Amino acid sequence: MAVLVTGGNGYIGSHTVVELLNLGHEVVIFDNLSNSNRAVLERIETITAKKPHFILGDIRDSQALAQVFNDFSIDAVIHFAGLKAVGESVAMPLSYYDNNVCGSLCLLKAMNDANVKKIIFSSSATVYGSPERLPIDEQCALRTTNPYGANKLQVEQMLSDLCQSDANWSVVALRYFNPVGAHKSGLIGESPNGIPNNLLPYVTQTALKIRKQLSIFGGDYDTADGTGVRDYIHVVDLALGHIKALDLVAAQTGFEPINLGTGIGYSVLDIVRSFEAVNQIAVPYEIVARRPGDIATCYADPKKAKDILGWQAEQTLDDMMKDAWHWQSNNPKGYDD
């Protein structure tokens, strides 16, 4: 199968590209490199002994997208491209709507024009906002608390509407919980620009003394230790979820939202303690004010993924901490090394 992967040089995208190539799929990456690095391509090739096609482009560029569909016989799309930081989305909502919603609209128009109607969308557990119940299943109310989550929900609505209007569309919206870790090789991993927005890169950079200390946003949540609780999932498990979803869009039509998580919630302090124990290294931290848009607790009910995709997370929290440190300690400056 020929698969177009938007944002394929990014953190989750690159790990998914590795799994696609390992299974013999043809991969075309379309990425503007705004939050990724061209060096990822060489590392993907080192891991897989295969080379994906790479197109430098922005999903808001309709002409560039049309050219991709003209040049390659694409069977399906996995759509990762977009801005992805909750706090930044609160500060810069217009940029997020432009990139994430308008960009997705351009992509869907190009797909429709090319008669390519199979897509896996990189959605998020943020569509549930402050959840009505725990664990969170796919029937929970959708009520976002920040522009990033609103973006994801609006794109999901577009995709659902497409499926209602045209029975040939096949869509899986994968609602991720919190991806962490890195490929076992240590060659690819999470490499944010500037100050990390996600927890694990901040933990690993603090362990390396790149950062003075970890800032934990909020110590007064209604949780066991006062810090926020999340469902952390190994990025390779997440990538394998996309492989299963690719089989599903090939086998059925319609709109299918599916959670990808472990079903276990860990607090920020749980993560710090696990990281310190597994890697035998201290992580100094301070507890600071909450971030706007954050919620107390969020973890998945992953039953639907197991029932419909035949997928479940396999890797443990210790695996996640070990692989995150293996990546960061071997690449202190990320891909700039």
C-alpha positions in Angstrom: 0.0 0.0 0.0 1.2 3.5 -0.8 0.7 5.8 2.3 1.0 9.5 2.4 2.1 10.5 5.9 1.7 14.2 6.7 4.1 15.4 9.4 6.0 12.1 8.9 9.3 13.6 10.2 7.8 14.4 13.5 7.9 12.4 16.8 4.9 10.0 16.3 5.1 10.3 12.5 8.7 9.1 12.2 8.0 6.0 14.5 4.9 5.2 12.4 6.9 5.5 9.2 9.4 3.0 10.5 6.7 0.5 11.2 5.1 1.1 7.7 8.4 0.5 6.0 9.2 -2.6 8.0 5.9 -4.0 6.7 6.8 -3.2 3.1 4.5 -0.3 2.5 5.5 2.5 0.2 5.7 5.8 2.2 5.5 9.4 1.0 6.3 11.9 3.8 4.9 15.4 3.4 6.3 17.8 6.1 7.2 21.4 6.3 9.9 20.7 9.0 8.5 23.5 11.3 8.8 21.1 14.3 10.9 18.3 12.9 14.3 17.7 11.3 15.5 16.5 7.9 18.0 14.3 9.7 15.2 12.0 10.7 15.1 10.6 7.1 18.7 9.2 7.4 17.9 7.6 10.7 14.7 6.0 9.4 16.7 4.5 6.6 19.4 3.3 9.1 16.7 1.5 11.1 14.7 0.0 8.2 17.3 -0.2 5.4 14.5 1.5 3.3 14.0 5.1 2.2 10.7 6.9 2.3 9.9 9.5 -0.3 10.1 13.0 1.1 8.3 16.1 0.0 9.0 19.4 1.7 5.6 21.1 1.9 2.9 22.7 4.0 -0.6 21.2 4.2 -2.1 24.6 3.7 -0.5 24.7 0.2 -3.3 23.2 -2.0 -1.1 23.2 -5.1 1.7 21.3 -3.5 -0.8 18.7 -2.2 -2.4 18.3 -5.6 1.1 17.6 -7.0 1.7 14.9 -4.5 -1.5 13.1 -5.4 -0.6 13.5 -9.1 2.9 12.2 -8.7 2.1 9.2 -6.5 -0.7 6.6 -6.5 -1.7 7.1 -2.9 -4.0 4.5 -1.3 -4.4 6.1 2.1 -3.3 9.0 4.3 -2.1 9.2 7.9 -2.5 12.8 9.0 -0.1 13.9 11.7 0.8 17.4 10.5 -0.2 20.3 12.9 0.8 22.3 15.9 0.5 20.4 19.1 1.1 22.3 22.4 -1.9 22.9 24.7 -0.4 25.9 26.4 0.8 27.5 23.1 -2.7 27.0 21.7 -4.1 29.1 24.5 -1.6 31.9 23.8 -1.7 31.6 19.9 -5.2 30.4 19.0 -5.3 31.9 15.5 -2.0 30.1 14.5 -3.5 26.8 15.7 -6.8 27.3 13.8 -4.9 28.2 10.7 -2.4 25.3 10.8 -4.6 22.6 12.3 -8.1 23.3 10.9 -7.5 25.2 7.7 -4.5 22.8 6.9 -6.7 19.7 7.4 -9.4 21.2 5.2 -6.9 21.8 2.4 -5.7 18.2 2.8 -9.3 16.7 2.7 -10.1 18.8 -0.4 -7.0 17.5 -2.1 -7.8 13.9 -1.1 -11.4 14.3 -2.4 -10.2 15.7 -5.7 -7.8 12.8 -6.1 -10.5 10.3 -5.0 -8.4 9.1 -2.1 -10.9 8.5 0.7 -9.0 6.5 3.3 -7.5 8.5 6.2 -6.2 7.9 9.7 -6.4 11.2 11.7 -4.1 12.0 14.6 -6.6 13.1 17.1 -6.3 13.5 20.9 -7.8 12.7 24.3 -8.1 16.5 24.7 -11.4 16.2 22.7 -12.9 14.9 26.0 -11.9 18.1 27.9 -12.6 17.6 31.6 -14.0 14.1 31.3 -17.4 13.2 32.5 -16.2 9.8 33.8 -13.1 7.7 34.2 -11.8 5.7 32.5 -12.6 7.6 29.3 -14.4 5.7 26.6 -15.4 6.8 23.1 -19.0 7.5 24.2 -17.9 10.2 26.7 -19.0 13.7 26.0 -16.8 15.8 23.8 -16.1 19.2 25.5 -12.7 20.7 25.0 -11.0 23.1 27.4 -8.4 24.7 25.0 -7.9 25.6 21.4 -5.7 22.6 20.6 -8.5 20.2 21.7 -11.1 22.4 19.8 -9.0 22.0 16.7 -8.9 18.2 16.9 -12.7 18.1 17.5 -13.4 20.4 14.6 -11.3 18.2 12.2 -13.1 15.1 13.6 -16.4 16.8 12.8 -15.3 17.5 9.2 -14.3 13.9 8.8 -17.6 12.6 10.3 -19.5 15.0 8.0 -17.6 13.7 5.0 -18.5 10.1 5.9 -22.1 11.1 6.1 -22.0 12.8 2.7 -20.1 10.1 0.9 -20.3 6.4 1.8 -16.9 5.8 0.2 -15.0 7.6 2.9 -13.2 5.5 5.5 -11.9 7.4 8.5 -10.3 6.3 11.8 -9.7 9.1 14.3 -7.2 7.9 16.8 -7.6 9.7 20.1 -4.1 9.5 21.7 -3.4 9.8 25.3 0.2 10.8 26.2 3.0 9.4 23.9 6.4 9.0 25.5 9.6 7.0 25.0 11.5 6.4 21.8 12.6 3.7 19.4 14.7 1.0 21.0 17.6 1.9 18.6 17.9 5.3 20.2 18.1 6.8 16.7 14.7 8.5 16.7 12.8 10.1 19.6 11.1 13.3 20.7 13.2 16.4 19.9 11.2 19.6 20.6 12.3 23.0 19.4 13.3 25.2 22.3 11.8 24.6 25.7 9.8 21.4 25.7 6.0 21.5 26.1 5.7 17.8 27.0 6.7 16.2 30.3 9.3 13.5 29.3 11.6 15.7 27.2 11.7 18.1 30.1 12.5 15.3 32.5 15.3 13.9 30.2 16.8 17.4 29.6 16.8 18.1 33.3 18.5 14.8 33.9 21.2 15.9 31.4 21.4 19.2 33.2 20.4 21.1 30.1 17.5 22.4 32.2 18.1 23.5 35.8 15.0 21.7 37.1 11.7 20.3 36.1 8.7 22.6 36.5 5.6 20.6 37.6 2.5 22.6 36.7 0.1 22.3 39.6 0.5 20.4 42.9 -3.0 21.0 44.2 -5.1 18.9 41.9 -7.6 16.4 43.3 -5.2 13.4 42.8 -3.3 11.2 45.2 -0.2 13.4 45.3 -1.7 16.6 43.9 0.0 16.5 40.5 -1.8 15.8 37.2 -2.6 12.2 36.2 -2.2 11.0 32.6 -2.3 7.9 30.6 1.3 7.5 29.2 1.7 5.3 26.1 5.0 4.2 24.5 5.4 5.8 21.1 6.1 2.5 19.4 2.9 1.0 20.8 1.1 4.1 19.4 2.8 3.7 16.0 1.6 0.0 15.9 -1.9 1.3 16.6 -1.7 3.2 13.3 -0.7 0.0 11.4 -3.8 -1.7 12.8 -5.9 1.3 11.9 -4.6 1.1 8.3 -6.0 -2.4 8.1 -9.3 -1.1 9.4 -9.7 1.7 6.8 -9.0 -0.8 4.1 -11.7 -3.1 5.3 -14.6 -0.8 6.1 -16.1 2.7 5.5 -17.5 5.3 7.8 -16.2 7.3 10.8 -14.6 5.4 13.7 -13.1 7.2 16.7 -10.8 5.0 18.8 -8.8 5.7 22.0 -5.2 4.7 22.1 -4.0 4.4 25.7 -2.9 1.9 28.3 -5.9 2.4 30.6 -3.5 3.3 33.5 -3.1 6.7 35.0 0.2 7.9 36.4 0.9 11.2 38.1 3.7 13.6 37.2 5.5 12.6 40.4 5.0 8.9 39.5 6.8 9.6 36.2 9.7 11.4 37.9 10.1 8.6 40.5 10.0 5.8 37.8 12.5 7.7 35.6 14.9 8.1 38.6 14.6 4.5 39.6 15.0 2.9 36.2 17.9 5.1 35.1 19.5 5.8 38.4 19.7 9.5 37.9 18.1 12.4 39.9 15.6 14.8 38.5 15.4 18.0 40.5 11.9 19.6 40.3 9.7 22.4 41.7 6.0 22.7 41.8 4.7 25.8 40.1 1.2 27.2 39.1 -1.1 25.3 37.0 -1.1 25.8 33.2 -4.2 27.3 31.6 -6.3 24.5 29.9 -4.9 21.6 31.9 -7.1 19.1 33.7 -6.5 17.0 36.8 -6.9 13.4 35.5 -7.1 11.7 32.1 -6.8 8.0 31.3 -8.3 5.8 28.7 -10.7 2.9 28.5 -8.8 1.1 25.6 -11.3 -1.7 25.2 -12.6 -0.6 21.8 -9.0 -0.6 20.3 -8.6 -4.2 21.5 -12.0 -5.2 20.2 -12.0 -3.5 16.8 -8.3 -3.1 16.0 -6.9 -6.1 17.8 -4.5 -3.7 19.4 -3.3 -3.1 23.0 -0.3 -1.4 24.5 2.5 -3.9 25.3 5.3 -1.8 26.8 5.5 -0.9 30.5 6.2 2.4 32.2 9.7 1.3 32.9 10.2 0.6 29.2 9.0 4.1 28.4 11.4 5.7 30.9 14.4 3.6 29.8 13.8 4.3 26.1 13.3 8.0 26.6 16.6 8.2 28.5 18.4 6.0 25.9 17.3 8.4 23.1 18.1 11.6 25.0 21.4 10.6 26.6 22.7 9.5 23.1 21.3 12.6 21.5 21.7 15.5 24.0 20.8 18.1 21.4 18.2 15.9 19.7 18.7 15.7 15.9 21.2 18.7 16.0 23.8 16.1 17.3 
